[in-house]
Amino acid sequence: MNNHEKNQLIIQEILKWKENRLLPEEQCDFLLALYTKGGEIEITNKNKNKNWLSTWKKLHFTMMLMILVSVIFLDYYYQLAGSVGAGILSFVFFINILIWSGTGKNASRRYRYLFISIQLLYVLQLSICIMDTFGLGAYNNFMITANGIGWIVFGYLKKLPVIRYLGAALTIGIITFVVFFKYLG
């Protein structure tokens, strides 16, 4: 690798640092001026593609949330049949997995955490719909606790501390609900 290629690689990395705010903007500008020797920086068309991808991720995230909230709303307020809710959730869950397989490698950490969290909520709601379908609604608290423990294990295996904390919060929350509102209330 010659000197020019090394400089281009370093400039690209500094641009990524600046974009992701890993360093203060002033330091990135100083490093860019140093490596470009005060010249202008050529920015390729990657940013146009990245903006489109960013817009797509926001749209996808919004759609995931809207579908999840609408199924929960229909389930709890209009007594949507558990099999219909499970079917909708399963379909959207697998569509999300297919979309993730195409964009997941290039996703930021924040998008990855949001995507995994939403998918885990899909699994939680799907398990509740399935329990209701089979007439086991009385065991929903147990199923929610099992999901929380599953999140903790998943977070531990994939080294995702945020998911572990969410699982712990879900487990502690449902145990607290059961103890204080069902047995003591």
N, C-alpha and C positions, 0 to 999 in steps of 0.2 A: 504494500500500500504506500503510495507516494504521499508527499506532504500536503498536496492540494486535497486529496481524498480524505486524509485525516482531519484537515480543517473543516471540510464540508460535514463530516460526521459529527464533529464537536459542535459546529454551528447548529445542526439539526437537533442535537441533544439540548443545547441551551434554549432553543426555541420551544422545545417540549417542556422544559423546566419553567419557562416564562408563562406558557399557556396554562400549565397545571399549578402554577404559583408555588413551586417547590423552593424557589429563591425569590427574594424581593425583586421587583421590576428594575430598580436602579442597578442592582448587581448584574442582572441578566443583560441590561443594556450595556454596561461596562464590558462584560465578557464578550458580547457580540461585537462591540467596537474594537476590542482587542484582537479578536480572531479574524475579523473582516478588514482589519487595518484601516478602520474608519470609513470603509466603503458601504455601499448599499447591500442589502440582503435580498437575494432572489428567493421569493416565496412561490413555490410551485402550486399547482391546482389542487394539491391535497386538501387545502383548507375548504374549498368549495365542496368537495366530497365529504369531508368531515362535518361540515355544517349540515349537509343533507342527512348524514347518518345521525347526527345529534338530534335533529328534528324528528327523525324516524323513531329514535329511542324515546323521546318525550311523548310522541303520539302513542307508541306501543305501551309505555308505562301508564298513560292515562286510560287507554282502553282496558288494560288489565284491571285497574282499580275500578273503573265503571262497571265492568261485567261482574266482578266480585261483589261489589256493594249492591248492585241490582239483584243478584241471586240471593244474597243474604236478606235484602229487603222483601223480596217476593216470598222467600221461605218463611220468615218470621211474622210478617204482617198479613199475608194472604194465604198462608198454609199451602204453599206450592208443594206438589207431590214430591217426595224425596227422590223418586227415580228420575223425574224431570230435572230437578236441580242437580242430581249427580251426573246426569247425562250432559247437561250444559257445562258444568265444571270440568268434567273429564275431557270433553272436546276442546275447551279453551286451554286447559292445562297442557294437552299434547300439542296444540298449535303453538303455545308459548315455548315449549321445549324445542320444537322445530325452528322457530325464529331464533331462539337462543343459540342453537347449534351453528347458525350462520353468522351471528354477530357477537357471540359471547367471548371469542378470543380477543377482540379489539375493544372490549368494554372497559370502562373505567371501574375503579374499585367501588365507587359510590353506586353506580348502576348495577354492578354485580350484587352488592348487598341488597339493594332495593328489589332486584329481580328475584333473588333467592328468598327474601322475606315474603314477597307477594306469593310466590309459588308455594311456600310453606303454609301460608294462609289458605290458599286454594286446597291444599291437602287436608288441612284442618276442617274446612267447611265441607269438603267432599266426604270425609269420614263421618261427620255429623249427619249429612244427608243419607249416607248408606245406613247408619244406625237407625235413623228414623224410618227408612224404607223397610227394614226388617223388623220393625216394631220394638227396637231396643233403645228407645229414646231415654229410658230411665238410666241408662249407662253412659250418657253423654259426658258426664263429669269425668268418668274413668277414661273415656276416649280422649278428652281434651288433655288430661294429665299424661296419658301415654304419648300424645303428640308433643307435649312440652319436653318430656324426657327424650323423645326421638330427636327433637331440635338440638338438645344439649349434646347428644351423642354425635349427631351430624356435624355440629359446629366444632366439636373436639376432633373428629376424624379429618375434617377438611381444613382445620386450623383457622376457623372463622369465629373470633371471639364475640362479635356482635350477635351472631346466631345463638351462641351458647347463652348469652345474657337474655336474649328474647325468650329462649326456652325456659330458662330459670324463672323469669318474670311470669311467664304463662303458667308454669307449674305452681309457683308460690301463690299466684293470684287465684287459681281455681281451688287449691287446697284451702286457702283463706276463705273463699266464698262458701265452700262446702261446710267448713267447720263453723263459721260465724253465722251464716244465714240459714243453713239447713238444719243444723243440730242445736245451735244455741239460740236461734231466733225464733 
